[in-house]
Amino acid sequence: MELEPDTIVVTGLGMVSPIGYDVVTSCASARAGIMRPTTLDYYSIFDAEEALLDKAVGQPIRDFSDGFVGLGRLVRLGSTAINDLFSYMGCEQHSLSQGCGLFLNLSSGYYLDRLEILEREQDGRLILDEDSPDYEPFESQLRQYQYGTSLIPRLCRQCDLKIDNDYQRVYFEDHVGVITAIRDATLLLKSGKLDRCIIGGIDSYVEHEMLEALASLKLLKTLDNPAGIIPGEAAAFFMLERYDIAKHLNANIEAYLDSPSIVDEQIHRFSEVPSSGQGLSKAICQTYEQVLKKEKSVGTILFNLNGDPRKSFEWGNAVTNVSLSYPITEANYWYPAESFSETGAATAAVSLCFGVRSFVRRQFQKDLLLAMSNDNGKKGAVFLARYQ
């Protein structure tokens, strides 16, 4: 199959998840419908109606991430997934470091910020503008500074990577950040500034601080709140290259990407009125429009439903809105949380890896559209197509 020389292709995958320590096992387990939920003994919620402590349920990566917290946990997850990427490609890290970028997506800390806002309001503390001399930064801002400056260098040391500082980027954009990274990498790859780019996401919803935020915001799935989020954790990465370069180097091309779109919506998860799906619809329609111009079709749509009723409401409205112009109702749907639980900033990369592996295993016979929705209002979509 011949593509345009500057088409962006996927030549490698890597992952670690609650249902597999590598991308092949993780995706095979997801195709088989395997889940590994367990009680999180270190976090309990008081059930007032039953007058008992209810242990939270989640999907940590058992016997792997135990004992690691914060930055150390992200390094543990991320380095394992990156090493799996190079193992999947069958090459050494140093052989591809030259002309390579590393774009990493992490949590924005949105839920932690929402909880901190509630706590400040209860304590009577004002939420001041950043220019105010009495401004008190949010915990997520401090974390973003720490992670933004130290995480990629630590991953590079752990994985024996030598990435130019100009092409190390960290995004704090939750589910949509990987699509933003794809858009940015596409411009650099097509212009020839990069030969290849590693893109991925790392996140953990099973740490105590995140569980506390989810429970306090009534988002965590419990006996008292059955329509809620089951927390998980994962890291997933993929390699992007230009088609002509990948072909010249005889790389293993398994899929190609096209038409990433990003839309910002003013309505967020805690707005008085829930999102009617307008922003998500616009993102999907922008991608669909470009896909149909190239006479491509979408057989399956991957979206980050996670058990939250507001997310379901948004998705239902988006499907209805898009169906007025494009054949979205003819597609099949797959939701990563059904297998991996909520994996936050890693979700889009996990979904892309699953999509590519499903092409390889012939589960998906038609092309895919990956759609993501952040609770802070950012929406995104990208087209993923089979190569052979």
Secondary structure as UniProt FT lines:
FT   TURN            5..6
FT   STRAND          8..17
FT   TURN            18..19
FT   HELIX           23..31
FT   TURN            32..33
FT   STRAND          38..47
FT   TURN            48..51
FT   STRAND          52..59
FT   TURN            62..64
FT   TURN            66..67
FT   HELIX           70..89
FT   HELIX           93..95
FT   TURN            98..99
FT   STRAND          100..106
FT   HELIX           110..123
FT   TURN            130..131
FT   TURN            133..134
FT   HELIX           139..159
FT   HELIX           165..167
FT   STRAND          168..172
FT   HELIX           174..176
FT   HELIX           177..191
FT   STRAND          196..204
FT   HELIX           208..216
FT   TURN            217..218
FT   STRAND          231..242
FT   HELIX           243..248
FT   TURN            249..250
FT   STRAND          255..264
FT   TURN            269..270
FT   HELIX           278..293
FT   TURN            294..295
FT   STRAND          300..303
FT   HELIX           309..323
FT   TURN            324..325
FT   HELIX           328..330
FT   STRAND          332..334
FT   HELIX           337..340
FT   HELIX           344..346
FT   HELIX           347..360
FT   TURN            361..362
FT   STRAND          368..373
FT   TURN            375..376
FT   STRAND          378..386
//
